[in-house]
Amino acid sequence: MYFYPFSMIVNHFFSFFLQIILRRRDKQRTEAKLLSFAQYQDEITQSRRGNYGPGLIFDPNAYKAQREVQLSQEAKLILCMDPKIRNDDQRHIALVSLSQAVKAFSEFPLHMQQKLVKVGWYERFESKRVIIRQGHKADNFYLILSGTAIVTVLDVDPKTGQSFSKTVAFLGKGNSFGELALMHGGTRSATVTCKTGVELLAVGREDFVDIFMHIEKDKEPSHIEFLRIINEFRDWPIEKLPWNDPKICLFTFFRRGVVMCPDSNKSDWIYVIKSGSCKVLKSLEYTQPNLSGLKQEEYSSNQSTPRHYTEDIKHNQQLESLLRERLSNSQSIPKIRIEDDEEKSQEAVKKTKIFVQIASLGHKDTFGLEHLVFNVMRKCTSVTLVSDGAEAVLVSKKFFQQHLSDDFLKILRRTIRPYPTEDSLQVKLQDKTNWDAYKTMAINNQILYNHFVHDLLFT
C-alpha cells in the first residue's frame, strides 16, 4: 500500500533528474557545435587569406578575365576521323564543343549544325600558308575556329600596268570564307593566307550545297512555294524559274554580320527574306554640328539673369532683386564653349565615311528590285545589305527582267518605295547631329545656370 506511492515518487524523481541531465547534455552539444563551426569558419578564413596573399580578404581569381574557350582535343580528334565512321555520340560531343568555342557556329540553325559536324572535318595551317588562291576552282567552305588570316586581291596599277597584291580584309575566329564561289559556281575571287596558325572546319562542295542550298529531286522546294506568296512575285511567272540552277535561283542562310550585298546598284541578285532579319545601311559623310549659335551661355556681372527658368513670377522677382545685389560684388564666370570656332574645327576634322542604318528587313521583304525598276527613271541610291541572321531566296536579276512584262513593271513602280536620295539622307544626318548637339548644349546651360545661382545664393 505504501510501496506504490513511494515507487511513483522515485519514478518521478528519476524522470526529473534525467530531464536535467539531457538538457545539460543538449546545451553542451549545442555549444560544442557552435564552437566547432566557428573554429571551422575561422580556419577556412585564415587558410583563404593565406592563399590570397597578404592584405587580401577576397579571392582574386574571381576577378580574372575569362580565357577564350578553345575547341576541345576530343572534338578535334572526332572531326579528324572519317565522317562515315562517326557515331551519334561523337557527333554530339563535336557539336557541343563547337557551339561553346565558336559563337558563329551556334548561330546556324540546329539542323545545319548537325549536318556540319556530320560531314565537316578539322584542318590546321601554319602561319604564311595559303589556304585558297585567287582564280582557282572552289572546292571547300571554311569556318575559322582559331587564328587570323589575311585576304588579298590581285590588282593592276593603272599607271604602270604592273600587278600587285592588295590587302582587303582580316579574318578571325568565327569568320567564314569560300561560300560565294560555291554558291555561284565560280572561281576564287581572293587569296586567303594565314597570318598566324589557323584552325578550320572544312566542308566539301557537294555537302555545302546539300546543307545550305538543299533541294529534293523531282519536288518543288519550299522556298519556291514561299515566293508564290510574295507580292513582288505574284504576277511574275515563277513556273519558269529553274530552281535547281544555283546561278539563277538559290536558297541559303546568312550568319549575323555577313555582308549579303555590298552595293545594291551593282548586285546581280534579288533577295527575298524567308526568316530572320537584315539591315539596310548607307555610307554617308561624317557630320559635325553647324548651328551658328551653338555655344553655352555666359553668366557675368554685366548681364541680367534669364527669367524663364521659374514659373512663379513673384519668386522670380525676389530672386532677381537678390541677384542684382550680389552681382555687383561677384566676379565674371569664364566663358565656356562646346567646340572651337568653325574654321578651326573644319580644318581639323577630316571627312570620313560612316554607315547609317536606314531600314530593317524581315519576313517577306525584298531587296534589290529598286535598281531594276527605277534605273531608267532616276538615279537609285546605292545601299548595303547586312544579315542579322537570315534565310534568303536569291533570284537572278537578269532572269527576272527577261520575264518581266510591261504591265507588271508598272505595278512594281507603284508598289515599291525607293530609298531616299543620298543628299536627303545627308541632310537628315546633319539635322540629327545638330539636334543632338543642341540637346547637349541645353543641358549644359541648365547645369551652368544652376551652379551660378547656387554660388550667388550660398557664397
C-alpha atoms as one frame of an Amber mdcrd trajectory, in Angstrom:
protein
   0.000   0.000   0.000   2.850   2.367   0.841   5.122   0.840  -1.777   3.125
   2.079  -4.728   3.249   5.801  -3.847   6.960   5.524  -2.991   7.705   3.871
  -6.335   5.840   6.642  -8.111   7.854   9.258  -6.261  11.081   7.507  -7.198
   9.995   7.310 -10.854   9.123  10.997 -10.919  12.477  11.850  -9.325  14.411
   9.806 -11.847  12.418  11.306 -14.721  13.077  14.825 -13.468  16.760  14.086
 -12.916  17.044  12.502 -16.367  15.499  15.585 -17.995  18.032  17.828 -16.272
  20.906  15.645 -17.465  19.563  15.584 -21.030  19.097  19.337 -21.111  22.652
  19.923 -19.903  23.971  17.446 -22.455  21.992  19.150 -25.258  23.330  22.509
 -24.152  26.875  21.203 -24.158  26.390  19.654 -27.596  24.975  22.921 -28.962
  27.887  24.875 -27.575  30.299  22.306 -28.957  28.645  22.506 -32.380  28.735
  26.294 -32.388  32.327  26.300 -31.268  33.361  23.772 -33.904  31.536  25.748
 -36.624  33.222  28.981 -35.535  36.576  27.290 -35.443  35.914  25.743 -38.822
  34.931  29.080 -40.319  37.967  30.758 -38.809  40.252  28.073 -40.174  38.754
  28.466 -43.634  39.106  32.252 -43.484  42.705  32.027 -42.339  43.573  29.474
 -44.988  41.928  31.576 -47.675  43.695  34.722 -46.546  46.946  32.833 -46.673
  46.208  31.695 -50.221  45.002  35.115 -51.430  48.144  36.904 -50.322  48.972
  39.493 -47.670  46.218  42.032 -47.013  43.607  40.362 -49.249  40.316  39.072
 -47.855  38.835  38.039 -51.224  39.736  35.570 -53.921  41.426  37.491 -56.790
  40.772  34.578 -59.140  37.094  35.546 -59.175  38.028  38.786 -60.963  40.380
  37.359 -63.550  39.371  37.712 -67.188  37.904  34.544 -68.614  40.142  32.805
 -71.070  38.970  32.281 -74.601  37.195  28.949 -74.985  39.032  26.648 -77.363
  37.826  23.604 -79.235  38.437  20.533 -77.085  41.039  17.965 -78.098  38.356
  15.270 -78.101  36.294  17.257 -80.600  39.376  17.774 -82.804  40.065  14.021
 -82.824  36.440  13.321 -83.726  36.496  15.841 -86.586  39.754  14.298 -87.853
  38.003  10.935 -88.172  36.410   9.759 -91.385  32.860  11.246 -91.337  31.430
   7.846 -92.298  32.584   6.149 -89.096  31.468   8.833 -86.602  28.627   7.724
 -84.350  25.847   9.866 -82.867  27.597  10.354 -79.506  30.792  11.553 -81.169
  28.883  13.981 -83.388  27.053  15.319 -80.331  30.348  15.907 -78.487  31.765
  17.770 -81.500  28.590  19.843 -81.867  28.584  20.921 -78.205  32.285  21.798
 -78.283  31.938  23.814 -81.489  28.911  25.685 -80.125  30.798  26.620 -76.956
  34.093  27.509 -78.642  32.807  29.339 -81.747  29.822  31.650 -81.273  29.316
  31.980 -85.016  28.766  28.221 -85.275  25.960  28.368 -82.696  24.158  30.976
 -84.816  23.467  28.421 -87.538  20.079  26.671 -87.277  20.313  23.405 -85.336
  19.694  21.192 -88.366  22.607  22.901 -90.144  24.873  22.438 -87.102  24.076
  18.722 -87.044  24.879  18.363 -90.733  28.107  20.353 -90.425  29.503  18.076
 -87.689  28.359  15.073 -89.692  30.288  15.891 -92.889  32.844  18.571 -91.875
  36.467  17.885 -90.962  39.235  19.598 -88.983  42.216  21.241 -90.685  45.190
  23.193 -89.346  47.523  25.514 -91.274  50.749  27.134 -90.110  51.431  30.839
 -90.498  52.175  32.149 -94.025  50.433  29.158 -95.596  47.984  29.848 -98.431
  44.550  28.292 -97.810  42.829  29.311-101.054  44.228  31.179-104.066  42.527
  33.729-106.309  41.382  32.294-109.651  41.426  28.639-108.507  38.403  26.385
-108.560  36.307  26.414-105.401  36.272  23.053-103.636  35.594  23.723 -99.945
  33.870  26.036 -97.491  35.856  27.088 -94.407  34.914  28.296 -90.919  37.775
  29.673 -88.791  37.952  28.055 -85.346  41.043  29.965 -84.166  43.803  32.184
 -85.557  43.899  35.057 -88.047  44.018  35.063 -91.849  44.678  37.803 -94.423
  42.502  38.318 -97.516  44.366  39.750-100.518  43.256  40.568-104.058  45.488
  40.729-107.106  45.059  44.107-108.804  46.713  46.050-111.639  48.182  49.536
-111.292  46.513  51.676-113.996  49.579  53.905-114.331  52.348  51.314-114.600
  50.298  48.304-115.666  52.041  46.135-113.089  50.082  43.739-110.925  50.255
  43.958-107.146  48.640  42.280-104.152  46.226  44.436-102.115  45.079  43.510
 -98.612  41.303  43.930 -98.323  40.368  42.219 -95.031  41.468  40.274 -91.965
  39.553  37.190 -90.885  39.423  35.844 -87.339  37.645  33.307 -85.198  34.064
  32.802 -86.362  34.599  34.213 -89.853  33.955  32.040 -92.875  35.115  32.195
 -96.474  34.716  30.305 -99.717  30.910  30.193 -99.744  30.292  32.714-102.556
  32.288  30.777-105.140  30.463  27.567-104.161  27.053  29.248-104.333  27.559
  30.768-107.761  29.797  28.054-109.176  32.689  30.415-109.912  36.371  30.608
-109.078  38.012  32.098-106.005  37.787  35.908-106.006  40.601  36.412-103.466
  43.588  34.742-101.807  43.444  33.834 -98.109  46.783  33.441 -96.285  47.424
  32.513 -92.653  48.772  35.380 -90.565  49.071  33.049 -87.557  48.396  29.379
 -87.088  44.797  28.809 -88.213  42.363  26.017 -87.276  39.469  25.420 -89.646
  36.267  23.449 -90.062  36.115  22.479 -93.742  33.095  21.309 -95.747  33.202
  19.961 -99.308  31.344  21.396-102.284  28.582  18.773-102.516  27.972  18.751
 -98.772  27.891  22.569 -98.726  25.224  22.619-101.448  23.218  19.956 -99.581
  23.381  21.903 -96.280  22.952  25.497 -97.420  21.101  25.034-100.730  19.229
  21.787-100.148  16.935  20.755-102.992  14.998  17.493-103.245  14.849  15.854
-106.637  11.531  15.912-108.535   9.917  18.065-105.851   9.376  21.793-105.758
  11.380  23.242-102.858   9.635  25.044-100.022  11.356  28.323-100.856   9.778
  28.304-104.327   6.362  27.862-102.714   7.308  30.766-100.461   7.978  33.009
-103.486   4.385  32.484-104.655   3.035  34.439-101.677   5.387  37.410-102.168
   3.631  40.455-103.650   6.617  41.356-105.860   6.456  37.871-107.458   2.676
  37.339-107.517   2.189  38.215-111.210   5.625  37.039-112.300   5.931  33.568
-113.989   7.522  31.571-111.135   6.935  28.331-113.028   9.690  29.401-115.448
  12.222  29.720-112.640  14.853  26.913-112.825  15.072  26.324-109.078  17.696
  23.589-109.500  20.177  26.024-111.126  22.160  27.916-108.415  23.270  30.501
-110.997  19.660  31.667-111.320  17.963  30.757-108.058  19.258  29.571-104.687
  18.208  29.450-101.051  20.728  29.808 -98.250  21.368  31.051 -94.715  23.467
  34.130 -93.938  25.036  34.406 -90.494  24.818  37.535 -88.385  27.175  40.261
 -89.598  27.692  38.821 -93.084  27.522  41.399 -95.900  24.954  39.917 -98.256
  25.131  42.719-100.815  27.844  45.412-100.720  26.219  47.608-103.413  22.576
  47.328-104.434  23.207  49.044-107.781  25.900  46.547-108.788  24.322  43.371
-107.413  23.190  40.602-109.768  20.628  39.251-107.288  17.215  39.963-105.839
  16.969  38.976-102.157  13.752  37.747-100.537  13.916  37.280 -96.745  12.291
  33.997 -95.702  13.177  34.142 -91.987  15.285  36.293 -89.683  16.139  39.926
 -90.344  18.615  42.165 -92.200  19.852  45.748 -92.000  19.972  48.197 -94.886
  22.960  50.519 -94.443  24.051  53.646 -96.295  27.547  55.126 -96.368  27.456
  58.866 -95.576  29.957  61.581 -94.722  30.618  62.151 -91.041  28.961  65.368
 -89.857  29.605  67.885 -87.082  27.204  70.476 -85.644  26.993  73.569 -87.870
  24.483  75.714 -85.953  25.659  79.326 -85.774  24.594  79.929 -82.159  25.707
  76.597 -80.758  27.511  77.679 -77.599  26.887  77.785 -73.896  25.504  80.842
 -72.136  27.855  83.262 -70.383  26.845  84.397 -66.915  28.758  87.513 -65.818
  28.255  90.674 -63.777  27.323  92.642 -66.906  24.214  90.653 -67.885  20.887
  90.051 -66.236  19.684  86.671 -65.104  17.286  84.896 -67.506  13.701  84.932
 -66.340  12.328  81.802 -67.989  13.793  79.336 -65.509  10.978  79.756 -62.976
   7.213  79.722 -63.298   6.440  81.706 -60.161   6.571  85.412 -61.118   6.730
  86.655 -57.552   9.539  84.310 -56.628  11.318  85.245 -59.833  11.205  88.958
 -58.972  12.572  88.278 -55.491  15.342  86.165 -56.922  16.289  88.874 -59.431
  16.490  91.538 -56.754  18.762  89.296 -54.694  20.921  88.564 -57.713  21.305
  92.285 -58.544  22.583  92.951 -55.055  25.217  90.244 -55.267  26.177  90.623
 -58.922  27.942  93.925 -58.233  30.407  92.160 -55.900  30.796  88.886 -57.850
  33.419  88.092 -60.440  32.646  87.102 -64.006  32.365  83.426 -64.819  34.721
  82.436 -67.629  33.177  81.732 -70.985  32.766  78.050 -71.907  32.206  76.752
 -75.419  31.310  73.263 -76.599  33.654  73.389 -79.545  36.216  75.609 -81.221
  35.491  78.125 -83.939  34.005  76.807 -87.160  37.058  77.498 -89.296  39.433
  75.671 -86.935  37.074  72.733 -86.483  36.544  72.375 -90.220  40.292  72.314
 -90.827  40.946  69.848 -88.010  38.198  67.365 -88.828  38.747  65.221 -91.870
  35.808  63.933 -93.838  35.267  60.290 -93.030  32.602  57.809 -94.041  30.169
  56.225 -91.603  27.432  53.643 -92.111  23.921  54.608 -91.073  21.016  52.161
 -90.863  18.114  53.421 -92.959  15.838  50.356 -92.953  15.293  46.926 -91.459
  14.051  43.960 -93.490  12.196  40.939 -92.174   9.881  38.116 -93.255   8.589
  38.522 -96.867  10.599  41.702 -97.517  12.574  42.067-100.766  15.825  43.829
-101.631  17.404  44.651-104.997  14.320  45.411-107.103  14.627  49.207-106.845
  17.557  49.487-109.262  15.862  47.160-111.730  12.529  49.046-111.645  13.591
  52.709-111.345  17.020  52.756-113.003  15.648  54.200-116.245  13.641  56.922
-114.470  16.048  58.154-111.777  19.371  57.613-110.098  18.956  54.936-107.460
  20.593  55.201-104.057  23.355  52.679-103.504  22.844  50.802-100.200  24.371
  47.790 -98.441  22.542  44.743 -97.082  23.911  43.101 -93.908  22.473  39.985
 -92.294  21.254  39.818 -88.706  20.904  36.061 -89.125  18.555  35.386 -92.047
  17.448  32.776 -94.560  17.011  34.311 -98.004  15.951  33.311-101.506  18.220
  34.738-104.211  16.867  35.226-107.734  18.938  36.413-110.687  18.094  39.990
-111.658  18.825  39.273-115.296  16.487  36.274-115.400  13.779  38.195-113.525
  13.997  41.084-116.012  13.845  38.767-119.017  10.430  37.517-117.899   9.116
  40.849-116.610   6.108  42.172-118.540   5.424  45.887-119.024   2.164  45.690
-117.093   3.805  44.065-114.099   6.663  46.590-114.281   4.104  49.385-113.904
   2.620  47.597-110.888   6.045  47.294-109.284   6.725  51.012-109.796   3.538
  51.781-107.885   4.183  49.334-105.039   7.953  49.531-104.448   9.060  52.504
-102.395  12.555  53.687-103.401  15.114  54.678-100.783  15.730  58.418-100.220
  18.473  60.085-102.216  21.963  60.366-100.783  21.629  64.152-100.497  18.421
  63.924 -98.491  19.939  61.298 -96.193  22.981  63.517 -95.687  20.687  66.420
 -94.737  18.802  64.212 -92.251  22.080  63.086 -90.716  23.165  66.739 -90.358
  19.819  67.613 -88.739  20.165  64.755 -86.263  23.729  65.811 -85.436  22.577
  69.402 -84.840  19.656  68.249 -82.708  21.885  66.042 -80.543  24.342  68.924
 -80.110  21.523  71.326 -79.233  20.203  68.953 -76.559  23.700  68.668 -75.087
  24.066  72.456 -75.121  20.687  72.967 -73.418  21.529  70.510 -70.645  24.955
  72.066 -70.107  23.448  75.566 -69.981  20.911  74.464 -67.389  23.632  72.889
 -65.257  25.787  76.006 -65.590  22.892  78.251 -64.609  22.084  76.088 -61.569
  25.693  76.307 -60.382  25.671  80.067 -60.991  22.520  80.608 -58.906  23.814
  78.301 -56.168  27.077  80.238 -55.904  25.260  83.546 -55.711  22.843  82.425
 -53.020  25.194  80.483 -50.779  28.584  82.168 -51.137
